[in-house]
């Protein structure tokens, strides 16, 4: 049973300004001479700064989990390990040697009630930290035009209240399964847990209900639609999620 679905049942849950000298001087004034280099020859123009190749906000240790084939990454960043609000940005690159560019966001997001953990267990009310695949989607509503496999099913229906007393209805109208303790290539509703039930599972990106989650990431309805339409399985999309300090390692 998905963690989020289980929750519902348990809770029932630089301005730089410069004067143009040519505009202030006589038009008959000779043009300025180029600066000379060490040998008296005109200096070469400064080389442009290199374009960063790393994923913004992500350090080498975390980034090592990205494969050359990964061309899309949703980065979800929290302030600390104990916060349940975050920011989500979708980046893409043309190939493994190209720079990352922002595609969508930044968007506000929610994560688990007690924050984040590198060692998630069932019921700890923390979202797992790490890099995980995004390959399967679904929801109660029809496919909004995603390239991911999409399972429309009434079993995505949910009711009850969240941790702040907010209604949970519609939270699973759209979901994207996060490949934490699940079998990739199956519907998000698949309950198989390869690491064992004690490690939790059913960790999704789903529609925000204006409150913290059990372990999932939530985004506003319109942002979920945009995300679903942007994700492309050919780009091996992943989610990189956790508090800022952890992701920068």
C-alpha positions as CSV (number, residue, x, y, z in Angstrom):
1,X,0.0,0.0,0.0
2,X,1.5,3.4,-1.0
3,X,2.8,5.4,2.0
4,X,0.7,8.4,1.0
5,X,-2.4,6.2,0.6
6,X,-1.8,4.6,3.9
7,X,-1.5,8.0,5.5
8,X,-5.0,8.9,4.3
9,X,-6.4,5.8,5.8
10,X,-4.5,6.3,9.1
11,X,-5.5,10.0,9.4
12,X,-8.9,9.4,7.5
13,X,-4.2,11.7,6.9
14,X,25.0,43.8,-10.9
15,X,23.5,46.9,-11.8
16,X,26.6,48.0,-13.6
17,X,26.4,51.5,-15.1
18,X,29.2,53.1,-17.3
19,X,29.5,56.4,-19.2
20,X,30.2,56.0,-22.9
21,X,33.3,58.1,-23.4
22,X,32.6,58.4,-27.1
23,X,29.4,60.1,-26.3
24,X,31.1,62.7,-24.1
25,X,34.2,63.4,-26.3
26,X,34.6,65.3,-29.6
27,X,33.8,63.2,-32.6
28,X,37.2,64.2,-34.1
29,X,39.0,62.5,-31.2
30,X,41.1,59.5,-32.3
31,X,39.9,56.1,-31.2
32,X,41.5,54.7,-28.1
33,X,44.5,52.5,-28.6
34,X,44.2,48.9,-27.5
35,X,45.9,48.0,-24.3
36,X,49.4,46.4,-24.8
37,X,50.4,43.1,-23.6
38,X,53.8,42.3,-22.0
39,X,55.6,42.4,-25.4
40,X,53.9,45.6,-26.5
41,X,51.5,43.8,-28.7
42,X,47.8,44.4,-28.3
43,X,46.4,42.3,-25.5
44,X,44.2,39.4,-26.4
45,X,40.5,39.6,-25.3
46,X,39.7,37.8,-22.1
47,X,38.5,34.2,-22.5
48,X,34.9,33.7,-21.6
49,X,34.2,32.0,-18.3
50,X,33.5,28.3,-18.6
51,X,29.9,27.2,-18.4
52,X,29.3,25.1,-15.3
53,X,28.6,21.5,-16.2
54,X,27.3,20.3,-12.8
55,X,23.7,20.2,-11.9
56,X,22.9,23.5,-9.9
57,X,22.8,23.0,-6.2
58,X,24.2,19.4,-6.4
59,X,27.7,18.5,-5.3
60,X,30.1,15.8,-6.7
61,X,29.1,13.1,-4.3
62,X,25.4,13.4,-5.0
63,X,26.0,14.1,-8.7
64,X,27.9,10.9,-9.1
65,X,24.6,9.1,-9.1
66,X,23.7,10.7,-12.4
67,X,24.4,8.6,-15.4
68,X,25.6,10.0,-18.8
69,X,22.2,9.1,-20.1
70,X,20.3,11.2,-17.6
71,X,19.1,14.3,-19.4
72,X,16.4,15.5,-17.1
73,X,16.6,16.0,-13.3
74,X,14.0,17.4,-10.9
75,X,15.9,18.9,-8.0
76,X,13.8,19.2,-4.8
77,X,15.7,21.1,-2.1
78,X,14.7,21.6,1.5
79,X,16.3,24.1,4.0
80,X,17.2,21.5,6.6
81,X,16.6,17.9,7.5
82,X,13.7,18.8,9.7
83,X,11.7,21.0,7.4
84,X,8.6,19.9,5.4
85,X,8.6,22.6,2.8
86,X,10.9,22.6,-0.3
87,X,11.6,24.1,-3.7
88,X,11.5,22.1,-7.0
89,X,13.2,22.9,-10.3
90,X,13.3,20.8,-13.4
91,X,16.6,20.9,-15.4
92,X,17.6,19.3,-18.7
93,X,20.8,19.0,-20.8
94,X,21.3,18.0,-24.4
95,X,23.9,15.3,-23.6
96,X,26.4,14.3,-20.9
97,X,28.9,17.0,-21.8
98,X,26.3,19.8,-22.1
99,X,25.4,22.3,-19.3
100,X,22.2,21.9,-17.4
101,X,19.5,24.5,-18.1
102,X,16.3,25.2,-16.1
103,X,13.1,24.1,-17.7
104,X,10.4,24.5,-15.1
105,X,10.2,26.1,-11.7
106,X,11.2,27.0,-9.1
107,X,8.0,25.7,-7.6
108,X,7.0,25.4,-3.9
109,X,6.7,21.8,-2.7
110,X,6.0,19.8,0.4
111,X,7.8,16.8,1.7
112,X,7.3,14.6,4.8
113,X,6.1,16.0,8.1
114,X,9.4,15.4,10.0
115,X,11.6,16.3,7.1
116,X,14.3,14.2,5.4
117,X,16.4,11.1,6.1
118,X,19.2,9.2,4.3
119,X,17.8,6.0,5.8
120,X,14.1,5.9,5.4
121,X,12.0,3.3,7.2
122,X,8.3,2.7,7.1
123,X,6.3,5.2,9.2
124,X,9.3,7.5,10.1
125,X,7.4,10.5,8.5
126,X,10.6,11.5,6.6
127,X,11.3,11.7,2.9
128,X,14.3,9.6,1.6
129,X,17.3,11.6,0.5
130,X,19.0,10.7,-2.8
131,X,18.7,10.3,-6.5
132,X,15.9,8.1,-7.8
133,X,14.4,7.3,-11.2
134,X,11.1,8.7,-12.5
135,X,9.7,6.3,-15.0
136,X,6.1,5.6,-14.2
137,X,3.0,7.8,-13.7
138,X,-0.7,7.5,-13.1
139,X,-3.6,9.0,-11.4
140,X,-7.4,9.2,-11.0
141,X,-7.6,11.7,-13.9
142,X,-6.9,11.0,-17.5
143,X,-3.4,11.2,-18.9
144,X,-2.6,14.9,-19.3
145,X,-0.2,14.2,-22.2
146,X,2.8,12.6,-20.6
147,X,5.3,10.5,-22.4
148,X,5.7,8.3,-19.3
149,X,3.6,5.1,-19.0
150,X,0.4,6.3,-17.4
151,X,-2.1,4.3,-15.4
152,X,-5.5,5.9,-15.0
153,X,-7.2,4.0,-12.2
154,X,-10.0,4.8,-9.7
155,X,-7.8,3.2,-7.0
156,X,-5.9,6.5,-6.9
157,X,-9.0,8.0,-5.2
158,X,-8.3,9.3,-1.7
159,X,-10.2,11.0,1.1
160,X,-9.7,12.0,4.7
161,X,-7.5,14.7,6.3
162,X,-3.8,15.5,6.3
163,X,-1.6,16.4,9.3
164,X,-2.9,20.0,9.4
165,X,-6.5,19.0,9.0
166,X,-6.5,19.8,5.3
167,X,-8.6,17.6,2.9
168,X,-6.7,15.0,1.0
169,X,-9.2,14.6,-1.8
170,X,-7.6,15.0,-5.2
171,X,-4.1,14.4,-4.0
172,X,-3.6,11.4,-6.3
173,X,-5.3,12.9,-9.3
174,X,-1.8,12.9,-10.8
175,X,1.2,11.0,-9.5
176,X,4.7,10.1,-10.6
177,X,6.3,7.1,-8.8
178,X,9.7,7.8,-7.3
179,X,11.9,4.7,-7.7
180,X,12.5,4.1,-4.0
181,X,12.0,0.5,-3.0
182,X,9.8,-0.3,-5.9
183,X,9.9,-2.2,-9.2
184,X,10.5,0.2,-12.1
185,X,8.3,-0.3,-15.1
186,X,5.1,-1.0,-13.0
187,X,2.1,1.1,-12.1
188,X,2.6,3.4,-9.1
189,X,0.0,1.3,-7.4
190,X,2.3,-1.8,-7.5
191,X,2.9,-2.8,-3.9
192,X,6.1,-4.9,-4.3
193,X,8.9,-3.7,-2.0
194,X,12.3,-5.2,-3.1
195,X,14.1,-3.9,0.0
196,X,11.4,-5.2,2.3
197,X,8.3,-3.7,3.8
198,X,10.3,-2.2,6.7
199,X,12.1,0.2,4.3
200,X,8.8,1.8,3.3
201,X,7.6,2.5,-0.2
202,X,4.9,4.1,-2.3
203,X,6.9,7.3,-2.4
204,X,5.4,9.5,-5.1
205,X,5.3,13.0,-6.5
206,X,1.6,13.9,-6.3
207,X,-0.8,16.8,-6.1
208,X,-0.2,19.1,-3.2
209,X,-2.9,19.2,-0.4
210,X,-1.4,22.2,1.3
211,X,0.3,20.3,4.0
212,X,3.2,17.9,4.8
213,X,3.2,14.3,3.5
214,X,4.1,10.9,4.9
215,X,7.1,10.6,2.7
216,X,6.1,11.9,-0.7
217,X,6.8,15.1,-2.6
218,X,3.8,17.2,-3.5
219,X,3.4,20.0,-6.1
220,X,0.4,22.2,-7.1
221,X,-2.0,20.6,-9.6
222,X,-1.0,22.8,-12.5
223,X,2.7,22.1,-11.8
224,X,2.0,18.4,-11.8
225,X,0.5,18.7,-15.2
226,X,3.5,20.7,-16.5
227,X,5.9,18.2,-15.0
228,X,4.1,15.2,-16.5
229,X,4.1,16.8,-20.0
230,X,7.9,17.6,-19.7
231,X,9.2,14.3,-18.5
232,X,10.5,12.1,-21.2
233,X,11.6,8.5,-20.5
234,X,14.2,8.8,-23.3
235,X,16.0,11.3,-21.1
236,X,16.1,8.8,-18.1
237,X,14.6,11.4,-15.8
238,X,15.5,11.4,-12.1
239,X,14.5,13.2,-8.9
240,X,17.4,14.6,-6.8
241,X,15.9,15.4,-3.4
242,X,17.0,16.3,0.1
243,X,18.1,19.2,2.3
244,X,20.5,21.8,0.7
245,X,23.5,20.7,2.8
246,X,23.1,17.1,1.8
247,X,22.6,17.8,-1.9
248,X,25.7,20.0,-2.1
249,X,28.0,17.2,-0.9
